[in-house]
């Protein structure tokens, strides 16, 4: 809810996993949000690289926002990572470390990890295609639901 208007309805898990926009993504939990381009169904570009994703139903080369939750980013070696970042800060939060890193383009990445990282070191970040959530600019909840249903139906037909 924003200014008395319901922005997105659903279960907490559904809203957390599939936020409709930046406001909802930040409201329901911590998020890494970067600008991107939906190249084609199931292929998105952000931070100058292309990645497979689980989203579809958008126009080719449409500008979008990308959300990856901090707990969906895994620290790894530079060679195994999909992104390379430099560790800026690390804070122990009891059950995990909250690690803040920056990529070569200056984008901030928050990672929740049970592994420590050395401040100043370069590390790889690994994530799976389903960890990438693509958000359309200005998409209504109705349009979002229709798009989600259309590619869920497509997946069921192909199974």
FENPE-V165134 format. One record per residue. N is the residue number from 0. PSI is psi in degrees with one decimal (NA if undefined). D_LAST is the distance of its C-alpha to the last C-alpha in Angstrom with 1 decimal. Layout:
n = (N | N)
psi = (PSI | PSI)
d_last = (D_LAST | D_LAST)
//
This chain:
n = (0 | 1 | 2 | 3 | 4 | 5 | 6 | 7 | 8 | 9 | 10 | 11 | 12 | 13 | 14 | 15 | 16 | 17 | 18 | 19 | 20 | 21 | 22 | 23 | 24 | 25 | 26 | 27 | 28 | 29 | 30 | 31 | 32 | 33 | 34 | 35 | 36 | 37 | 38 | 39 | 40 | 41 | 42 | 43 | 44 | 45 | 46 | 47 | 48 | 49 | 50 | 51 | 52 | 53 | 54 | 55 | 56 | 57 | 58 | 59 | 60 | 61 | 62 | 63 | 64 | 65 | 66 | 67 | 68 | 69 | 70 | 71 | 72 | 73 | 74 | 75 | 76 | 77 | 78 | 79 | 80 | 81 | 82 | 83 | 84 | 85 | 86 | 87 | 88 | 89 | 90 | 91 | 92 | 93 | 94 | 95 | 96 | 97 | 98 | 99 | 100 | 101 | 102 | 103 | 104 | 105 | 106 | 107 | 108 | 109 | 110 | 111 | 112 | 113 | 114 | 115 | 116 | 117 | 118 | 119 | 120 | 121 | 122 | 123 | 124 | 125 | 126 | 127 | 128 | 129 | 130 | 131 | 132 | 133 | 134 | 135 | 136 | 137 | 138 | 139 | 140 | 141 | 142 | 143 | 144 | 145 | 146 | 147 | 148 | 149 | 150 | 151 | 152 | 153 | 154 | 155 | 156 | 157 | 158)
psi = (134.6 | 122.1 | 41.4 | 2.2 | 132.7 | 118.8 | -41.0 | 135.6 | 157.4 | -177.1 | 155.8 | -39.6 | -44.9 | -44.1 | -39.2 | -45.2 | -29.8 | 64.0 | 145.4 | -27.0 | 178.2 | -41.3 | -48.7 | -43.3 | -43.2 | -34.2 | -41.6 | -13.6 | 174.4 | 142.3 | 147.2 | 118.3 | 124.7 | 156.4 | 148.0 | -178.2 | 127.4 | 103.1 | -46.3 | 176.7 | 129.8 | 18.3 | 120.1 | 152.5 | 131.7 | 157.1 | 36.9 | 11.8 | 155.2 | 141.9 | 143.2 | 144.4 | 178.5 | 7.4 | 152.0 | 178.5 | 19.0 | 165.0 | 143.4 | 136.2 | 23.4 | 134.7 | 134.5 | 175.0 | 141.8 | 133.3 | 128.7 | 122.6 | 147.5 | -35.4 | -10.4 | -2.5 | 125.6 | 134.0 | 136.5 | -173.0 | 159.8 | -39.6 | -35.7 | -11.6 | 153.1 | -23.4 | 150.6 | 131.4 | 160.7 | 131.6 | 124.3 | -49.0 | 160.0 | 130.9 | 125.9 | 125.9 | 16.5 | -66.4 | -13.6 | 168.6 | 137.3 | 113.0 | 127.4 | 126.9 | 164.4 | 138.8 | 179.4 | -17.6 | 1.4 | 5.1 | 135.6 | 137.2 | 123.4 | 130.7 | 134.8 | 116.6 | 148.7 | -7.9 | 141.7 | 157.7 | 149.4 | 123.6 | 133.1 | -13.3 | 157.6 | 134.8 | 164.2 | 150.0 | 130.6 | 142.4 | 157.3 | 159.3 | -38.7 | -10.4 | -15.4 | 121.8 | 126.6 | 126.0 | 130.9 | 144.3 | 129.5 | 16.0 | 132.0 | 164.0 | -37.8 | -45.6 | -40.7 | -47.9 | -42.3 | -42.4 | -43.1 | -44.8 | -37.8 | -41.0 | -16.7 | -39.6 | -40.0 | -41.9 | -43.0 | -39.0 | -33.2 | -11.2 | NA)
d_last = (36.7 | 38.9 | 42.4 | 41.7 | 38.4 | 35.0 | 32.8 | 29.6 | 28.9 | 26.4 | 26.4 | 28.0 | 24.9 | 22.9 | 25.9 | 26.3 | 22.8 | 22.5 | 26.1 | 26.7 | 29.8 | 32.2 | 34.4 | 31.7 | 30.4 | 34.0 | 34.9 | 32.3 | 32.7 | 33.7 | 31.7 | 31.8 | 31.6 | 32.1 | 32.0 | 29.3 | 27.8 | 24.3 | 24.2 | 21.0 | 17.5 | 16.6 | 20.1 | 23.2 | 26.8 | 29.3 | 32.5 | 32.6 | 29.4 | 25.8 | 22.9 | 19.1 | 18.1 | 15.3 | 17.0 | 16.7 | 18.5 | 21.9 | 24.4 | 24.7 | 27.5 | 27.8 | 29.9 | 28.2 | 29.0 | 27.1 | 27.1 | 26.7 | 28.1 | 30.9 | 29.2 | 26.2 | 28.5 | 29.5 | 32.8 | 32.7 | 34.8 | 35.1 | 33.5 | 30.3 | 30.2 | 28.4 | 31.5 | 35.1 | 37.2 | 40.7 | 41.4 | 43.8 | 44.2 | 43.0 | 43.7 | 43.2 | 41.6 | 41.9 | 38.4 | 37.4 | 39.1 | 38.7 | 38.9 | 39.5 | 38.9 | 39.3 | 37.6 | 39.6 | 39.2 | 40.6 | 37.5 | 37.8 | 35.1 | 35.4 | 33.9 | 33.9 | 34.3 | 35.9 | 37.2 | 40.4 | 40.8 | 44.1 | 45.3 | 45.9 | 43.5 | 40.5 | 37.2 | 33.6 | 30.9 | 27.4 | 24.3 | 20.5 | 18.5 | 17.5 | 21.3 | 22.0 | 22.2 | 23.2 | 25.6 | 26.8 | 30.6 | 31.7 | 28.4 | 29.0 | 27.1 | 26.0 | 24.7 | 22.9 | 21.2 | 20.2 | 18.8 | 16.9 | 15.4 | 14.6 | 12.5 | 10.8 | 10.1 | 8.9 | 6.4 | 5.2 | 5.6 | 3.8 | 0.0)
//
